[in-house]
């Protein structure tokens, strides 16, 4: 049999250990070209621009 814990870990100690496990919120900014929300310092997924330059050619979305 493997070794077992001698004492129960209290809820407070468990929660303090998990205090840094939460994921940080994603920082979103408004794209100056199209106005949609995008990640800061990333190419806009809607219009494909970054710092005023076209990086990706985005095809128009088709509505069904």
Biopython code that builds the backbone (N, CA, C, O; Angstrom):
import numpy as np
from Bio.PDB.StructureBuilder import StructureBuilder

atoms = [
    (1, "UNK", "N", (0.831, -1.186, 0.000)),
    (1, "UNK", "CA", (0.000, 0.000, 0.000)),
    (1, "UNK", "C", (0.878, 1.252, 0.000)),
    (1, "UNK", "O", (1.885, 1.303, 0.706)),
    (2, "UNK", "N", (0.501, 2.260, -0.787)),
    (2, "UNK", "CA", (1.277, 3.505, -0.803)),
    (2, "UNK", "C", (1.036, 4.300, 0.475)),
    (2, "UNK", "O", (0.033, 4.087, 1.155)),
    (3, "UNK", "N", (1.937, 5.205, 0.806)),
    (3, "UNK", "CA", (1.753, 6.028, 2.002)),
    (3, "UNK", "C", (0.533, 6.932, 1.869)),
    (3, "UNK", "O", (0.199, 7.379, 0.772)),
    (4, "UNK", "N", (-0.119, 7.193, 2.975)),
    (4, "UNK", "CA", (-1.314, 8.031, 3.011)),
    (4, "UNK", "C", (-1.030, 9.287, 3.833)),
    (4, "UNK", "O", (-0.148, 9.275, 4.692)),
    (5, "UNK", "N", (-1.770, 10.376, 3.580)),
    (5, "UNK", "CA", (-1.581, 11.589, 4.370)),
    (5, "UNK", "C", (-1.912, 11.336, 5.842)),
    (5, "UNK", "O", (-2.850, 10.604, 6.158)),
    (6, "UNK", "N", (-1.135, 11.946, 6.736)),
    (6, "UNK", "CA", (-1.375, 11.783, 8.172)),
    (6, "UNK", "C", (-2.593, 12.581, 8.619)),
    (6, "UNK", "O", (-3.351, 12.133, 9.479)),
    (7, "UNK", "N", (-2.784, 13.777, 8.030)),
    (7, "UNK", "CA", (-3.874, 14.643, 8.450)),
    (7, "UNK", "C", (-4.635, 15.160, 7.236)),
    (7, "UNK", "O", (-4.102, 15.222, 6.128)),
    (8, "UNK", "N", (-5.895, 15.530, 7.468)),
    (8, "UNK", "CA", (-6.715, 16.133, 6.428)),
    (8, "UNK", "C", (-6.201, 17.548, 6.140)),
    (8, "UNK", "O", (-5.893, 18.301, 7.064)),
    (9, "UNK", "N", (-6.112, 17.899, 4.862)),
    (9, "UNK", "CA", (-5.746, 19.264, 4.475)),
    (9, "UNK", "C", (-6.982, 20.144, 4.658)),
    (9, "UNK", "O", (-8.035, 19.861, 4.085)),
    (10, "UNK", "N", (-6.861, 21.195, 5.444)),
    (10, "UNK", "CA", (-8.019, 22.045, 5.716)),
    (10, "UNK", "C", (-8.457, 22.784, 4.454)),
    (10, "UNK", "O", (-7.679, 22.951, 3.515)),
    (11, "UNK", "N", (-9.707, 23.220, 4.448)),
    (11, "UNK", "CA", (-10.253, 23.939, 3.294)),
    (11, "UNK", "C", (-9.503, 25.248, 3.057)),
    (11, "UNK", "O", (-9.276, 25.646, 1.915)),
    (12, "UNK", "N", (-9.125, 25.909, 4.143)),
    (12, "UNK", "CA", (-8.387, 27.170, 4.007)),
    (12, "UNK", "C", (-7.027, 26.967, 3.370)),
    (12, "UNK", "O", (-6.634, 27.730, 2.487)),
    (13, "UNK", "N", (-6.305, 25.944, 3.810)),
    (13, "UNK", "CA", (-4.987, 25.667, 3.241)),
    (13, "UNK", "C", (-5.120, 25.254, 1.772)),
    (13, "UNK", "O", (-4.322, 25.673, 0.933)),
    (14, "UNK", "N", (-6.106, 24.451, 1.470)),
    (14, "UNK", "CA", (-6.347, 24.026, 0.087)),
    (14, "UNK", "C", (-6.669, 25.227, -0.794)),
    (14, "UNK", "O", (-6.142, 25.349, -1.900)),
    (15, "UNK", "N", (-7.534, 26.115, -0.303)),
    (15, "UNK", "CA", (-7.941, 27.273, -1.097)),
    (15, "UNK", "C", (-6.803, 28.276, -1.263)),
    (15, "UNK", "O", (-6.693, 28.911, -2.312)),
    (16, "UNK", "N", (-5.958, 28.429, -0.249)),
    (16, "UNK", "CA", (-4.801, 29.312, -0.390)),
    (16, "UNK", "C", (-3.832, 28.778, -1.435)),
    (16, "UNK", "O", (-3.220, 29.553, -2.170)),
    (17, "UNK", "N", (-3.692, 27.479, -1.503)),
    (17, "UNK", "CA", (-2.816, 26.880, -2.508)),
    (17, "UNK", "C", (-3.370, 27.126, -3.912)),
    (17, "UNK", "O", (-2.611, 27.318, -4.862)),
    (18, "UNK", "N", (-4.692, 27.119, -4.034)),
    (18, "UNK", "CA", (-5.334, 27.285, -5.343)),
    (18, "UNK", "C", (-5.574, 28.753, -5.707)),
    (18, "UNK", "O", (-6.176, 29.036, -6.744)),
    (19, "UNK", "N", (-5.123, 29.674, -4.887)),
    (19, "UNK", "CA", (-5.407, 31.090, -5.109)),
    (19, "UNK", "C", (-4.812, 31.600, -6.424)),
    (19, "UNK", "O", (-5.344, 32.547, -7.003)),
    (20, "UNK", "N", (-3.726, 30.999, -6.907)),
    (20, "UNK", "CA", (-3.055, 31.477, -8.113)),
    (20, "UNK", "C", (-3.392, 30.644, -9.340)),
    (20, "UNK", "O", (-2.759, 30.808, -10.384)),
    (21, "UNK", "N", (-4.371, 29.759, -9.240)),
    (21, "UNK", "CA", (-4.703, 28.867, -10.346)),
    (21, "UNK", "C", (-5.687, 29.466, -11.347)),
    (21, "UNK", "O", (-5.886, 28.894, -12.419)),
    (22, "UNK", "N", (-6.301, 30.590, -11.030)),
    (22, "UNK", "CA", (-7.303, 31.174, -11.912)),
    (22, "UNK", "C", (-6.652, 31.699, -13.184)),
    (22, "UNK", "O", (-5.514, 32.168, -13.157)),
    (23, "UNK", "N", (-7.373, 31.621, -14.294)),
    (23, "UNK", "CA", (-6.872, 32.146, -15.565)),
    (23, "UNK", "C", (-7.062, 33.659, -15.598)),
    (23, "UNK", "O", (-8.097, 34.157, -15.156)),
    (24, "UNK", "N", (-6.082, 34.399, -16.114)),
    (24, "UNK", "CA", (-6.245, 35.848, -16.191)),
    (24, "UNK", "C", (-7.243, 36.228, -17.288)),
    (24, "UNK", "O", (-7.415, 35.497, -18.263)),
    (25, "UNK", "N", (-7.891, 37.366, -17.118)),
    (25, "UNK", "CA", (-8.836, 37.841, -18.119)),
    (25, "UNK", "C", (-8.082, 38.263, -19.381)),
    (25, "UNK", "O", (-6.981, 38.807, -19.300)),
    (26, "UNK", "N", (-8.677, 38.010, -20.536)),
    (26, "UNK", "CA", (-8.065, 38.380, -21.810)),
    (26, "UNK", "C", (-8.262, 39.874, -22.019)),
    (26, "UNK", "O", (-9.378, 40.379, -21.903)),
    (27, "UNK", "N", (-7.168, 40.587, -22.330)),
    (27, "UNK", "CA", (-7.244, 42.032, -22.537)),
    (27, "UNK", "C", (-7.665, 42.302, -23.978)),
    (27, "UNK", "O", (-6.923, 42.004, -24.914)),
    (28, "UNK", "N", (-8.846, 42.859, -24.150)),
    (28, "UNK", "CA", (-9.366, 43.157, -25.480)),
    (28, "UNK", "C", (-9.337, 44.660, -25.726)),
    (28, "UNK", "O", (-9.588, 45.460, -24.825)),
    (29, "UNK", "N", (-9.025, 45.025, -26.967)),
    (29, "UNK", "CA", (-9.043, 46.427, -27.386)),
    (29, "UNK", "C", (-9.867, 46.531, -28.670)),
    (29, "UNK", "O", (-10.090, 45.539, -29.363)),
    (30, "UNK", "N", (-10.307, 47.735, -28.967)),
    (30, "UNK", "CA", (-11.111, 47.955, -30.178)),
    (30, "UNK", "C", (-10.181, 48.177, -31.366)),
    (30, "UNK", "O", (-9.239, 48.964, -31.281)),
    (31, "UNK", "N", (-10.444, 47.486, -32.471)),
    (31, "UNK", "CA", (-9.649, 47.631, -33.690)),
    (31, "UNK", "C", (-9.921, 49.008, -34.299)),
    (31, "UNK", "O", (-11.084, 49.366, -34.483)),
    (32, "UNK", "N", (-8.890, 49.787, -34.616)),
    (32, "UNK", "CA", (-9.129, 51.112, -35.188)),
    (32, "UNK", "C", (-9.671, 51.071, -36.619)),
    (32, "UNK", "O", (-10.261, 52.049, -37.079)),
    (33, "UNK", "N", (-9.481, 49.965, -37.324)),
    (33, "UNK", "CA", (-9.944, 49.875, -38.711)),
    (33, "UNK", "C", (-11.423, 49.512, -38.797)),
    (33, "UNK", "O", (-12.207, 50.211, -39.439)),
    (34, "UNK", "N", (-11.803, 48.388, -38.130)),
    (34, "UNK", "CA", (-13.179, 47.890, -38.285)),
    (34, "UNK", "C", (-14.018, 48.067, -37.031)),
    (34, "UNK", "O", (-15.241, 47.950, -37.100)),
    (35, "UNK", "N", (-13.403, 48.345, -35.887)),
    (35, "UNK", "CA", (-14.154, 48.593, -34.665)),
    (35, "UNK", "C", (-14.512, 47.353, -33.869)),
    (35, "UNK", "O", (-15.165, 47.467, -32.832)),
    (36, "UNK", "N", (-14.108, 46.169, -34.317)),
    (36, "UNK", "CA", (-14.413, 44.956, -33.562)),
    (36, "UNK", "C", (-13.394, 44.782, -32.440)),
    (36, "UNK", "O", (-12.321, 45.385, -32.460)),
    (37, "UNK", "N", (-13.742, 43.959, -31.472)),
    (37, "UNK", "CA", (-12.847, 43.714, -30.345)),
    (37, "UNK", "C", (-11.839, 42.633, -30.735)),
    (37, "UNK", "O", (-12.192, 41.630, -31.355)),
    (38, "UNK", "N", (-10.564, 42.859, -30.355)),
    (38, "UNK", "CA", (-9.498, 41.912, -30.664)),
    (38, "UNK", "C", (-8.511, 41.901, -29.516)),
    (38, "UNK", "O", (-8.548, 42.789, -28.664)),
    (39, "UNK", "N", (-7.612, 40.897, -29.472)),
    (39, "UNK", "CA", (-6.568, 40.859, -28.458)),
    (39, "UNK", "C", (-5.563, 41.971, -28.730)),
    (39, "UNK", "O", (-5.278, 42.298, -29.882)),
    (40, "UNK", "N", (-5.032, 42.546, -27.659)),
    (40, "UNK", "CA", (-4.028, 43.585, -27.811)),
    (40, "UNK", "C", (-2.762, 42.996, -28.437)),
    (40, "UNK", "O", (-2.375, 41.875, -28.106)),
    (41, "UNK", "N", (-2.120, 43.731, -29.327)),
    (41, "UNK", "CA", (-0.871, 43.345, -29.985)),
    (41, "UNK", "C", (-1.026, 42.100, -30.846)),
    (41, "UNK", "O", (-0.075, 41.333, -30.995)),
    (42, "UNK", "N", (-2.220, 41.883, -31.422)),
    (42, "UNK", "CA", (-2.465, 40.762, -32.324)),
    (42, "UNK", "C", (-3.150, 41.292, -33.580)),
    (42, "UNK", "O", (-3.751, 42.366, -33.567)),
    (43, "UNK", "N", (-3.052, 40.528, -34.657)),
    (43, "UNK", "CA", (-3.732, 40.874, -35.902)),
    (43, "UNK", "C", (-5.233, 40.741, -35.685)),
    (43, "UNK", "O", (-5.687, 39.787, -35.052)),
    (44, "UNK", "N", (-5.997, 41.681, -36.200)),
    (44, "UNK", "CA", (-7.460, 41.644, -36.067)),
    (44, "UNK", "C", (-8.004, 40.457, -36.867)),
    (44, "UNK", "O", (-7.726, 40.354, -38.062)),
    (45, "UNK", "N", (-8.768, 39.564, -36.245)),
    (45, "UNK", "CA", (-9.296, 38.410, -36.982)),
    (45, "UNK", "C", (-10.401, 38.782, -37.971)),
    (45, "UNK", "O", (-10.690, 38.005, -38.881)),
    (46, "UNK", "N", (-11.029, 39.963, -37.812)),
    (46, "UNK", "CA", (-12.123, 40.339, -38.703)),
    (46, "UNK", "C", (-11.637, 41.042, -39.959)),
    (46, "UNK", "O", (-12.114, 40.743, -41.054)),
    (47, "UNK", "N", (-10.682, 41.988, -39.820)),
    (47, "UNK", "CA", (-10.240, 42.731, -41.003)),
    (47, "UNK", "C", (-8.806, 42.404, -41.414)),
    (47, "UNK", "O", (-8.393, 42.769, -42.515)),
    (48, "UNK", "N", (-8.036, 41.726, -40.563)),
    (48, "UNK", "CA", (-6.694, 41.289, -40.926)),
    (48, "UNK", "C", (-5.633, 42.373, -40.885)),
    (48, "UNK", "O", (-4.595, 42.237, -41.533)),
    (49, "UNK", "N", (-5.867, 43.450, -40.141)),
    (49, "UNK", "CA", (-4.886, 44.529, -40.081)),
    (49, "UNK", "C", (-4.161, 44.531, -38.737)),
    (49, "UNK", "O", (-4.675, 44.046, -37.729)),
    (50, "UNK", "N", (-2.943, 45.095, -38.756)),
    (50, "UNK", "CA", (-2.162, 45.286, -37.539)),
    (50, "UNK", "C", (-1.350, 46.551, -37.706)),
    (50, "UNK", "O", (-0.567, 46.676, -38.648)),
    (51, "UNK", "N", (-1.535, 47.488, -36.795)),
    (51, "UNK", "CA", (-0.865, 48.795, -36.834)),
    (51, "UNK", "C", (-1.076, 49.503, -38.168)),
    (51, "UNK", "O", (-0.152, 50.115, -38.704)),
    (52, "UNK", "N", (-2.292, 49.418, -38.702)),
    (52, "UNK", "CA", (-2.644, 50.120, -39.927)),
    (52, "UNK", "C", (-2.237, 49.429, -41.202)),
    (52, "UNK", "O", (-2.556, 49.928, -42.282)),
    (53, "UNK", "N", (-1.545, 48.297, -41.136)),
    (53, "UNK", "CA", (-1.121, 47.573, -42.328)),
    (53, "UNK", "C", (-1.930, 46.294, -42.477)),
    (53, "UNK", "O", (-2.231, 45.626, -41.488)),
    (54, "UNK", "N", (-2.282, 45.953, -43.715)),
    (54, "UNK", "CA", (-3.004, 44.712, -43.971)),
    (54, "UNK", "C", (-2.017, 43.552, -43.933)),
    (54, "UNK", "O", (-1.091, 43.485, -44.742)),
    (55, "UNK", "N", (-2.223, 42.643, -42.991)),
    (55, "UNK", "CA", (-1.349, 41.493, -42.813)),
    (55, "UNK", "C", (-1.979, 40.250, -43.432)),
    (55, "UNK", "O", (-1.300, 39.468, -44.098)),
    (56, "UNK", "N", (-3.271, 40.071, -43.211)),
    (56, "UNK", "CA", (-4.001, 38.918, -43.735)),
    (56, "UNK", "C", (-5.108, 39.381, -44.659)),
    (56, "UNK", "O", (-5.779, 40.379, -44.395)),
    (57, "UNK", "N", (-5.291, 38.660, -45.728)),
    (57, "UNK", "CA", (-6.421, 38.930, -46.618)),
    (57, "UNK", "C", (-7.597, 38.114, -46.113)),
    (57, "UNK", "O", (-7.556, 36.884, -46.138)),
    (58, "UNK", "N", (-8.655, 38.792, -45.651)),
    (58, "UNK", "CA", (-9.838, 38.132, -45.089)),
    (58, "UNK", "C", (-10.930, 38.154, -46.144)),
    (58, "UNK", "O", (-11.254, 39.201, -46.705)),
    (59, "UNK", "N", (-11.495, 36.970, -46.403)),
    (59, "UNK", "CA", (-12.609, 36.883, -47.344)),
    (59, "UNK", "C", (-13.887, 37.329, -46.629)),
    (59, "UNK", "O", (-14.007, 37.194, -45.412)),
    (60, "UNK", "N", (-14.834, 37.859, -47.399)),
    (60, "UNK", "CA", (-16.096, 38.308, -46.818)),
    (60, "UNK", "C", (-16.844, 37.098, -46.273)),
    (60, "UNK", "O", (-16.869, 36.032, -46.888)),
    (61, "UNK", "N", (-17.458, 37.290, -45.096)),
    (61, "UNK", "CA", (-18.210, 36.194, -44.484)),
    (61, "UNK", "C", (-19.517, 35.991, -45.236)),
    (61, "UNK", "O", (-20.197, 36.949, -45.605)),
    (62, "UNK", "N", (-19.857, 34.714, -45.457)),
    (62, "UNK", "CA", (-21.100, 34.392, -46.161)),
    (62, "UNK", "C", (-22.207, 34.174, -45.141)),
    (62, "UNK", "O", (-22.026, 33.453, -44.160)),
    (63, "UNK", "N", (-23.348, 34.799, -45.376)),
    (63, "UNK", "CA", (-24.499, 34.591, -44.500)),
    (63, "UNK", "C", (-25.414, 33.563, -45.150)),
    (63, "UNK", "O", (-25.776, 33.684, -46.321)),
    (64, "UNK", "N", (-25.780, 32.554, -44.373)),
    (64, "UNK", "CA", (-26.645, 31.483, -44.899)),
    (64, "UNK", "C", (-28.086, 31.794, -44.645)),
    (64, "UNK", "O", (-28.961, 31.012, -45.014)),
]
sb = StructureBuilder()
sb.init_structure("model")
sb.init_model(0)
sb.init_chain("A")
sb.init_seg("    ")
for serial, (resi, resn, name, xyz) in enumerate(atoms, 1):
    if name == "N":
        sb.init_residue(resn, " ", resi, " ")
    sb.init_atom(name, np.array(xyz, "f"), 0.0, 1.0, " ", f" {name:<3s}", serial, name[0])
structure = sb.get_structure()
